[in-house]
Amino acid sequence: MILNPDEKLKHQVLSALSHIAKHSVDLAEMVVEAEIFPVVLTCLKDKDDYVKKNACTLIREIAKHTPELSQLIVNAGGVAAVIDCIESCKGNIRLPGIMMLGYVAAHSENLAMAVIISKGVPQLSACLSEEPEDHIKAAAAWALGQVGRHTPEHARAVAITDVLPVLLALYLSTESSEDLQVKSKKAIKNIIQKCTYLPALEPFLYDAPPNILKYVTGQFSKIIVD
């Protein structure tokens, strides 16, 4: 039914599967065992934005449960397909895909690296800069923090996209929502505490408030000791 040409039916089927998958690992595995991959990935290229959104939501609800389910999605080409989908749309249609990348990256170093290799970081950075809505920016900030928090290699992959100054500006802006400020600060902390890439850290010596500066100086002291 996922391949049915009736857009309304596709909306409903994808939505129903999402509601089933979100409740538990067992139910998510049951949805996967119904052999929705790689068929569901074709929905990410659908001409209807809400089919795309519901397909991303379904993949997100599966990915969030366990590293094994996320790895299955990676193996099916799901991470790259979601990144392409995010690039092809705007606004709230992007939101479940952004969150899906964050959930995948949060599970492990290897899964976060899969997001990096699939060029997910530049796309998340673009969402952070381009999207006018704070809740979408907040999701992108959270996802970038999940990618960058594992090792110096992960942190560098995020930092070289020049996303840290953007996160700092969003954290300091009085126009940012409280949630966006909180998620931006947490993402900065996650990334900086693993970052050994000096060109990304140096601007923070001059621009960052004391509660961020302490993480930066901590990294400089680690680099000097090493």
Residue frames relative to the residue before (quaternion, step in Angstrom):
aa qw qx qy qz dx dy dz
M 1.0000 0.0000 0.0000 0.0000 0.00 0.00 0.00
I 0.5498 0.6132 -0.3990 0.4032 3.59 1.19 -0.47
L 0.7168 0.4318 -0.2449 0.4897 3.58 1.10 -0.67
N 0.3912 0.7259 -0.4790 0.3012 3.60 1.27 0.08
P 0.4782 -0.6959 0.4470 0.2955 3.64 -0.87 0.84
D 0.5543 0.6043 -0.3939 0.4152 3.61 1.23 -0.31
E 0.3739 -0.7696 0.4742 0.2073 3.60 -0.35 1.28
K 0.6484 0.5301 -0.3252 0.4390 3.58 0.94 -0.88
L 0.6425 0.5163 -0.3174 0.4689 3.58 1.01 -0.81
K 0.6374 0.5244 -0.3246 0.4619 3.59 1.00 -0.83
H 0.5955 0.5561 -0.3543 0.4589 3.60 1.01 -0.84
Q 0.7217 0.4784 -0.2545 0.4306 3.54 0.75 -1.15
V 0.6569 0.5104 -0.3128 0.4584 3.59 0.95 -0.87
L 0.6737 0.4899 -0.2940 0.4688 3.59 0.88 -0.94
S 0.6471 0.5175 -0.3116 0.4651 3.57 1.01 -0.83
A 0.6543 0.5142 -0.3099 0.4598 3.59 0.95 -0.89
L 0.6606 0.5009 -0.3040 0.4693 3.60 0.94 -0.88
S 0.6180 0.5438 -0.3350 0.4583 3.60 1.07 -0.75
H 0.6714 0.5015 -0.2948 0.4591 3.57 0.91 -0.94
I 0.6314 0.5068 -0.3323 0.4838 3.59 1.09 -0.64
A 0.7169 0.4996 -0.2644 0.4081 3.57 0.75 -1.12
K 0.6542 0.5749 -0.3312 0.3632 3.59 1.01 -0.74
H 0.6365 0.6164 -0.3265 0.3291 3.59 1.09 -0.63
S 0.8144 -0.0931 0.0947 0.5649 3.62 0.93 -0.75
V 0.6574 -0.4888 0.3964 0.4144 3.54 -1.33 0.30
D 0.6532 0.5345 -0.3200 0.4304 3.59 0.89 -0.94
L 0.6862 0.4704 -0.2890 0.4737 3.58 0.92 -0.88
A 0.6193 0.5298 -0.3425 0.4673 3.59 1.06 -0.72
E 0.6538 0.5041 -0.3089 0.4723 3.58 0.99 -0.84
M 0.6170 0.5431 -0.3409 0.4562 3.57 1.07 -0.72
V 0.6398 0.5131 -0.3192 0.4749 3.59 1.02 -0.81
V 0.6527 0.5106 -0.3078 0.4675 3.59 0.97 -0.88
E 0.6648 0.5181 -0.2980 0.4481 3.58 0.99 -0.86
A 0.5796 0.5586 -0.3731 0.4614 3.57 1.28 -0.22
E 0.4534 -0.7397 0.3972 0.2993 3.56 1.40 0.31
I 0.1927 0.7970 -0.5433 0.1802 3.56 0.81 1.05
F 0.6791 0.4171 -0.2891 0.5304 3.60 1.25 -0.36
P 0.6052 -0.2108 -0.7670 -0.0310 1.58 -1.95 1.60
V 0.3296 0.7918 -0.4770 0.1919 3.62 1.28 0.07
V 0.6608 0.5335 -0.3206 0.4194 3.59 0.91 -0.93
L 0.5846 0.5974 -0.3715 0.4042 3.60 1.15 -0.53
T 0.5807 0.5723 -0.3824 0.4348 3.60 1.15 -0.49
C 0.6095 0.5674 -0.3481 0.4306 3.59 1.15 -0.59
L 0.5876 0.5831 -0.3652 0.4257 3.59 1.21 -0.44
K 0.6989 0.4082 -0.2594 0.5269 3.58 1.30 -0.23
D 0.3586 0.7635 -0.4719 0.2568 3.57 1.29 0.17
K 0.5348 -0.6328 0.4504 0.3327 3.58 -1.13 0.59
D 0.6491 0.4925 -0.3038 0.4938 3.58 1.25 -0.44
D 0.4375 -0.7304 0.4615 0.2491 3.60 -0.59 1.15
Y 0.6855 0.4960 -0.3046 0.4373 3.59 1.00 -0.73
V 0.5500 0.5409 -0.3959 0.4981 3.57 1.25 -0.30
K 0.6282 0.5308 -0.3226 0.4686 3.59 0.99 -0.87
K 0.6795 0.5047 -0.2928 0.4448 3.56 0.84 -1.03
N 0.6893 0.4793 -0.2874 0.4610 3.59 0.88 -0.91
A 0.6168 0.5286 -0.3428 0.4718 3.59 1.12 -0.64
C 0.6474 0.5031 -0.3096 0.4817 3.59 0.99 -0.83
T 0.6325 0.5352 -0.3270 0.4545 3.57 1.02 -0.81
L 0.6401 0.5227 -0.3171 0.4653 3.58 0.97 -0.85
I 0.6732 0.4845 -0.2967 0.4733 3.59 0.88 -0.93
R 0.6207 0.5424 -0.3315 0.4589 3.59 1.05 -0.77
E 0.6869 0.4992 -0.2927 0.4397 3.58 0.85 -0.97
I 0.6391 0.4873 -0.3218 0.5005 3.59 1.18 -0.50
A 0.6825 0.5312 -0.2904 0.4094 3.58 0.84 -1.04
K 0.6569 0.5747 -0.3283 0.3611 3.58 0.94 -0.85
H 0.6213 0.6228 -0.3404 0.3321 3.59 1.09 -0.64
T 0.8259 -0.0884 0.1221 0.5433 3.60 0.61 -1.10
P 0.6163 -0.5308 0.4206 0.4019 3.60 -1.23 0.37
E 0.6316 0.5557 -0.3383 0.4217 3.59 1.03 -0.77
L 0.6665 0.4794 -0.3026 0.4841 3.58 0.97 -0.83
S 0.6305 0.5168 -0.3344 0.4728 3.59 1.04 -0.72
Q 0.6420 0.5240 -0.3247 0.4559 3.58 0.99 -0.82
L 0.6106 0.5464 -0.3435 0.4589 3.58 1.05 -0.74
I 0.6495 0.5101 -0.3045 0.4745 3.58 1.02 -0.85
V 0.6262 0.5267 -0.3276 0.4724 3.59 1.00 -0.84
N 0.6804 0.5098 -0.2869 0.4415 3.58 0.86 -1.01
A 0.6752 0.4873 -0.2840 0.4754 3.57 1.14 -0.65
G 0.5391 -0.6186 0.4022 0.4061 3.59 1.29 -0.17
G 0.3712 0.7913 -0.4295 0.2273 3.55 1.32 0.22
V 0.6327 0.5343 -0.3495 0.4382 3.60 1.01 -0.71
A 0.6673 0.4900 -0.2981 0.4751 3.58 0.87 -0.95
A 0.6543 0.5218 -0.3129 0.4492 3.60 1.00 -0.83
V 0.6510 0.5013 -0.3143 0.4755 3.59 1.01 -0.79
I 0.6279 0.5313 -0.3353 0.4595 3.61 1.01 -0.79
D 0.6417 0.5072 -0.3151 0.4813 3.60 0.98 -0.83
C 0.6405 0.5316 -0.3152 0.4559 3.57 1.03 -0.83
I 0.6336 0.5265 -0.3258 0.4639 3.60 0.96 -0.88
E 0.6597 0.5209 -0.3039 0.4485 3.56 0.97 -0.88
S 0.7137 0.4930 -0.2520 0.4290 3.58 1.06 -0.79
C 0.7748 0.2960 -0.1723 0.5314 3.61 1.21 -0.17
K 0.3469 -0.7332 0.5552 0.1839 3.56 -1.33 0.10
G 0.8216 0.3309 -0.1869 0.4250 3.52 -1.38 0.14
N 0.8516 -0.1825 0.1300 0.4739 3.54 -1.20 -0.66
I 0.5292 0.6153 -0.4163 0.4099 3.60 1.20 -0.37
R 0.6554 0.5329 -0.2995 0.4436 3.59 1.15 -0.66
L 0.5541 0.7019 -0.3728 0.2477 3.55 1.08 -0.80
P 0.7024 0.4493 -0.3154 0.4531 3.68 0.69 -0.87
G 0.6243 0.5373 -0.3398 0.4540 3.60 1.10 -0.62
I 0.6194 0.5333 -0.3267 0.4746 3.57 1.04 -0.83
M 0.6881 0.4812 -0.2785 0.4662 3.57 0.88 -0.97
M 0.6066 0.5592 -0.3494 0.4440 3.57 1.05 -0.75
L 0.6541 0.5044 -0.3166 0.4664 3.61 0.93 -0.86
G 0.6397 0.5276 -0.3185 0.4592 3.58 1.04 -0.75
Y 0.6569 0.5058 -0.3078 0.4669 3.58 0.96 -0.86
V 0.6405 0.5163 -0.3255 0.4661 3.59 0.94 -0.86
A 0.6979 0.4878 -0.2733 0.4476 3.58 0.82 -1.04
A 0.6257 0.5749 -0.3391 0.4037 3.59 1.05 -0.72
H 0.6181 0.6153 -0.3449 0.3471 3.59 1.04 -0.73
S 0.8117 -0.1532 0.1568 0.5414 3.62 0.80 -0.93
E 0.6807 -0.4656 0.3798 0.4190 3.55 -1.35 0.27
N 0.6912 0.5000 -0.2896 0.4340 3.57 0.83 -1.01
L 0.6729 0.4816 -0.3020 0.4733 3.57 0.97 -0.81
A 0.6135 0.5216 -0.3452 0.4822 3.59 1.08 -0.67
M 0.6409 0.5162 -0.3221 0.4679 3.58 1.04 -0.76
A 0.5950 0.5558 -0.3621 0.4538 3.60 1.10 -0.62
V 0.6304 0.5130 -0.3241 0.4841 3.60 1.07 -0.74
I 0.6499 0.5161 -0.3092 0.4644 3.60 1.00 -0.85
I 0.6807 0.5022 -0.2886 0.4485 3.58 0.83 -1.03
S 0.6911 0.4669 -0.2688 0.4818 3.58 1.09 -0.73
K 0.4822 -0.7011 0.3963 0.3448 3.58 1.38 0.23
G 0.2526 0.7966 -0.5036 0.2192 3.52 1.03 0.87
V 0.6132 0.5913 -0.3583 0.3820 3.59 1.06 -0.71
P 0.6654 0.4786 -0.3361 0.4640 3.68 0.80 -0.80
Q 0.6498 0.5177 -0.3245 0.4521 3.59 1.04 -0.70
L 0.6435 0.4972 -0.3144 0.4897 3.59 1.03 -0.78
S 0.6293 0.5314 -0.3249 0.4648 3.58 1.05 -0.78
A 0.6349 0.5247 -0.3216 0.4670 3.57 1.04 -0.81
C 0.6352 0.5226 -0.3259 0.4660 3.60 0.99 -0.82
L 0.6379 0.5399 -0.3187 0.4472 3.57 0.99 -0.88
S 0.7345 0.4293 -0.2239 0.4754 3.58 0.96 -0.89
E 0.7506 0.4596 -0.2166 0.4225 3.57 0.92 -0.96
E 0.6889 0.5238 -0.3029 0.3991 3.56 0.90 -0.92
P 0.3868 -0.7472 0.4893 0.2293 3.62 -0.81 0.93
E 0.6644 0.5308 -0.3072 0.4272 3.60 1.12 -0.62
D 0.5006 -0.6958 0.4341 0.2772 3.57 -0.81 1.04
H 0.6576 0.5235 -0.3401 0.4217 3.62 0.95 -0.76
I 0.6353 0.4939 -0.3352 0.4900 3.60 1.15 -0.52
K 0.6119 0.5283 -0.3360 0.4833 3.59 1.04 -0.75
A 0.6509 0.5281 -0.3142 0.4458 3.59 0.96 -0.90
A 0.6456 0.5100 -0.3180 0.4711 3.59 0.99 -0.81
A 0.6538 0.5063 -0.3090 0.4699 3.59 0.99 -0.84
A 0.6288 0.5288 -0.3275 0.4666 3.60 1.01 -0.81
W 0.6510 0.5147 -0.3050 0.4672 3.58 0.93 -0.94
A 0.6746 0.5016 -0.2975 0.4525 3.59 0.87 -0.96
L 0.6440 0.5140 -0.3213 0.4667 3.61 0.97 -0.82
G 0.6332 0.5280 -0.3212 0.4659 3.58 1.06 -0.73
Q 0.6472 0.5150 -0.3145 0.4659 3.58 1.06 -0.75
V 0.6418 0.5097 -0.3212 0.4744 3.59 1.06 -0.71
G 0.7750 0.4350 -0.1967 0.4141 3.57 0.81 -1.05
R 0.6124 0.6443 -0.3283 0.3195 3.59 1.19 -0.39
H 0.5801 0.6621 -0.3530 0.3171 3.61 1.22 -0.25
T 0.8028 -0.0950 0.1322 0.5736 3.61 0.61 -1.14
P 0.6799 -0.4600 0.3542 0.4480 3.63 -1.24 0.14
E 0.6169 0.5468 -0.3459 0.4481 3.60 1.08 -0.67
H 0.6539 0.4966 -0.3038 0.4833 3.58 0.98 -0.85
A 0.6632 0.5159 -0.3064 0.4473 3.58 0.90 -0.95
R 0.6449 0.5189 -0.3199 0.4610 3.58 0.98 -0.82
A 0.6326 0.5477 -0.3304 0.4366 3.60 0.97 -0.88
V 0.6695 0.4552 -0.2897 0.5105 3.58 1.11 -0.66
A 0.6823 0.5299 -0.2958 0.4076 3.59 0.84 -1.01
I 0.6641 0.5306 -0.3244 0.4149 3.62 0.97 -0.77
T 0.5977 0.5363 -0.3796 0.4595 3.61 1.23 -0.10
D 0.4450 -0.7198 0.4242 0.3224 3.60 1.35 0.15
V 0.3361 0.7707 -0.4784 0.2534 3.54 1.11 0.68
L 0.5632 0.6380 -0.3914 0.3501 3.62 1.11 -0.54
P 0.6632 0.4783 -0.3337 0.4691 3.67 0.87 -0.75
V 0.6136 0.5380 -0.3468 0.4623 3.60 1.11 -0.66
L 0.6522 0.5085 -0.3051 0.4722 3.57 0.96 -0.90
L 0.6464 0.5195 -0.3198 0.4583 3.59 0.98 -0.84
A 0.6546 0.5134 -0.3101 0.4602 3.59 0.95 -0.89
L 0.6582 0.4984 -0.3076 0.4730 3.60 1.01 -0.80
Y 0.6318 0.5299 -0.3246 0.4633 3.58 1.05 -0.77
L 0.7403 0.4315 -0.2252 0.4637 3.59 0.92 -0.92
S 0.5721 0.6317 -0.3795 0.3602 3.60 1.17 -0.49
T 0.4091 -0.7068 0.5263 0.2367 3.56 -0.92 0.94
E 0.6276 0.5416 -0.3329 0.4495 3.58 1.26 -0.29
S 0.5535 0.6039 -0.3986 0.4124 3.60 1.25 -0.24
S 0.5190 -0.6109 0.4921 0.3395 3.56 -1.14 0.66
E 0.6504 -0.5151 0.3774 0.4114 3.57 -1.23 0.40
D 0.6475 0.5268 -0.3179 0.4497 3.59 0.97 -0.86
L 0.6526 0.5036 -0.3142 0.4710 3.59 0.98 -0.82
Q 0.6370 0.5199 -0.3283 0.4649 3.60 0.99 -0.78
V 0.6647 0.5092 -0.2996 0.4573 3.59 0.90 -0.95
K 0.7084 0.4581 -0.2701 0.4640 3.58 0.84 -0.97
S 0.6185 0.5298 -0.3455 0.4663 3.60 1.08 -0.65
K 0.6525 0.5102 -0.3126 0.4649 3.58 0.94 -0.89
K 0.6672 0.4997 -0.3043 0.4610 3.59 0.91 -0.93
A 0.6435 0.5177 -0.3241 0.4614 3.60 0.99 -0.79
I 0.6250 0.5275 -0.3331 0.4692 3.60 0.98 -0.85
K 0.6607 0.5099 -0.2999 0.4621 3.58 0.88 -0.98
N 0.6600 0.5252 -0.3068 0.4411 3.60 0.86 -1.00
I 0.7141 0.4570 -0.2542 0.4653 3.56 0.88 -1.01
I 0.6885 0.4969 -0.2950 0.4382 3.59 0.81 -1.01
Q 0.6597 0.5361 -0.3240 0.4153 3.60 0.94 -0.79
K 0.7147 0.3586 -0.2577 0.5424 3.59 1.28 -0.13
C 0.5850 0.6445 -0.3505 0.3458 3.57 1.24 -0.39
T 0.0513 -0.7801 0.6232 0.0207 3.57 -0.94 0.96
Y 0.4702 0.6657 -0.4318 0.3864 3.57 1.31 0.31
L 0.3512 -0.8143 0.4234 0.1853 3.56 -0.05 1.35
P 0.6417 0.5326 -0.3656 0.4134 3.67 0.83 -0.76
A 0.6576 0.4884 -0.3168 0.4782 3.61 1.14 -0.52
L 0.6922 0.4912 -0.2749 0.4517 3.58 1.10 -0.68
E 0.6107 0.6316 -0.3521 0.3227 3.58 0.96 -0.90
P 0.6543 0.5144 -0.3539 0.4266 3.68 0.82 -0.78
F 0.6070 0.5793 -0.3505 0.4160 3.59 1.14 -0.60
L 0.5495 0.6160 -0.3965 0.4018 3.60 1.18 -0.44
Y 0.7498 0.3862 -0.1944 0.5009 3.58 1.13 -0.67
D 0.7807 0.3956 -0.1716 0.4523 3.58 1.04 -0.79
A 0.6650 0.5673 -0.3073 0.3762 3.58 1.09 -0.65
P 0.4687 -0.6399 0.5206 0.3160 3.60 -1.12 0.63
P 0.7196 -0.4848 0.2747 0.4142 3.63 -1.19 0.45
N 0.6753 0.5119 -0.3157 0.4269 3.62 0.95 -0.79
I 0.6588 0.4206 -0.3039 0.5448 3.61 1.29 -0.21
L 0.6128 0.5959 -0.3358 0.3957 3.55 1.03 -0.86
K 0.6050 0.5787 -0.3646 0.4076 3.60 1.05 -0.69
Y 0.6444 0.5023 -0.3271 0.4748 3.61 1.08 -0.65
V 0.6371 0.5345 -0.3190 0.4546 3.57 1.06 -0.81
T 0.6794 0.4750 -0.2961 0.4744 3.59 0.86 -0.94
G 0.5949 0.5651 -0.3531 0.4496 3.57 1.12 -0.63
Q 0.6671 0.4901 -0.2969 0.4761 3.57 1.00 -0.83
F 0.6319 0.5253 -0.3353 0.4608 3.61 0.99 -0.79
S 0.6601 0.5026 -0.3172 0.4594 3.58 0.95 -0.83
K 0.6221 0.5305 -0.3392 0.4653 3.62 1.06 -0.71
I 0.6589 0.5151 -0.3062 0.4547 3.57 0.95 -0.95
I 0.6511 0.5169 -0.3118 0.4602 3.59 0.98 -0.88
V 0.6583 0.5107 -0.3040 0.4619 3.59 0.96 -0.91
D 0.6703 0.4966 -0.2949 0.4659 3.58 0.99 -0.87
